[in-house]
């Protein structure tokens, strides 16, 4: 099967026949993974993204368990007197 890359706005696009998409279970707005090799592009159906909890996100961000993450002080900070025409 052959297709032609065509201009699509400021980018280029490739249209896939419906029969091909149906055969692999893809539909409009499905996420796909593009894998580049030396002279080829492989298109795979993307794995569903799992929802991450806040704890999982913080652990990934800081690179250590949540129990080892230092807490940010919660007391109010004094920023000095108002300058200009700030409305408080």
C-alpha positions as CSV (number, residue, x, y, z in Angstrom):
1,X,0.0,0.0,0.0
2,X,1.3,3.4,-0.9
3,X,0.3,6.9,0.3
4,X,1.6,10.5,-0.5
5,X,2.7,13.0,2.1
6,X,0.7,16.2,1.5
7,X,0.7,19.8,2.8
8,X,-1.6,20.3,5.7
9,X,-1.6,23.9,6.9
10,X,2.0,24.8,7.8
11,X,2.8,21.1,8.2
12,X,2.7,17.9,6.2
13,X,0.2,15.1,6.7
14,X,-0.5,11.5,5.7
15,X,-4.0,10.1,5.3
16,X,-4.6,6.5,6.2
17,X,-7.3,4.4,4.6
18,X,-10.2,3.6,6.9
19,X,-9.8,-0.1,6.2
20,X,-6.2,0.0,7.4
21,X,-7.2,1.9,10.6
22,X,-10.1,-0.5,11.3
23,X,-7.8,-3.5,10.9
24,X,-5.5,-2.3,13.7
25,X,-8.2,-0.8,15.8
26,X,-7.4,2.9,15.4
27,X,-9.9,5.7,15.1
28,X,-10.0,9.5,14.9
29,X,-8.2,11.2,17.9
30,X,-6.5,8.0,19.1
31,X,-2.9,8.6,20.4
32,X,-0.1,6.9,18.5
33,X,3.6,6.6,19.1
34,X,6.0,7.5,16.4
35,X,9.3,5.6,16.3
36,X,12.1,6.9,14.1
37,X,14.8,4.7,12.7
38,X,17.4,5.3,10.0
39,X,15.1,5.3,7.0
40,X,11.6,4.4,8.5
41,X,8.9,5.7,10.8
42,X,6.9,3.1,12.8
43,X,3.5,4.1,14.0
44,X,2.1,2.2,17.0
45,X,-1.1,2.6,19.0
46,X,0.0,4.4,22.2
47,X,-0.4,2.7,25.5
48,X,-3.1,4.2,27.7
49,X,-1.6,6.8,30.0
50,X,-2.1,5.9,33.6
51,X,-3.3,8.6,36.1
52,X,-0.6,9.4,38.6
53,X,-1.4,10.3,42.2
54,X,0.2,13.5,43.7
55,X,2.4,11.2,45.7
56,X,3.7,9.5,42.6
57,X,4.3,12.8,40.8
58,X,6.2,14.3,43.7
59,X,8.3,11.2,44.1
60,X,9.2,11.3,40.4
61,X,9.9,15.0,40.5
62,X,12.2,15.0,43.6
63,X,13.6,11.5,42.9
64,X,13.1,10.3,46.5
65,X,10.2,8.8,48.6
66,X,7.6,11.3,49.7
67,X,8.6,10.8,53.4
68,X,12.1,12.2,52.6
69,X,10.8,15.3,50.8
70,X,11.3,18.4,53.0
71,X,8.1,20.3,53.6
72,X,7.8,23.9,52.6
73,X,7.2,26.2,55.6
74,X,3.5,27.2,55.7
75,X,3.9,30.4,57.8
76,X,3.1,33.7,56.2
77,X,6.1,35.6,54.8
78,X,6.8,39.3,55.2
79,X,7.5,40.9,51.8
80,X,8.0,44.5,53.1
81,X,5.8,47.5,52.8
82,X,3.6,48.0,49.8
83,X,5.2,49.8,46.8
84,X,3.3,51.7,44.1
85,X,-0.4,51.2,43.8
86,X,-1.0,47.6,44.8
87,X,-4.5,46.9,46.1
88,X,-4.6,44.9,49.3
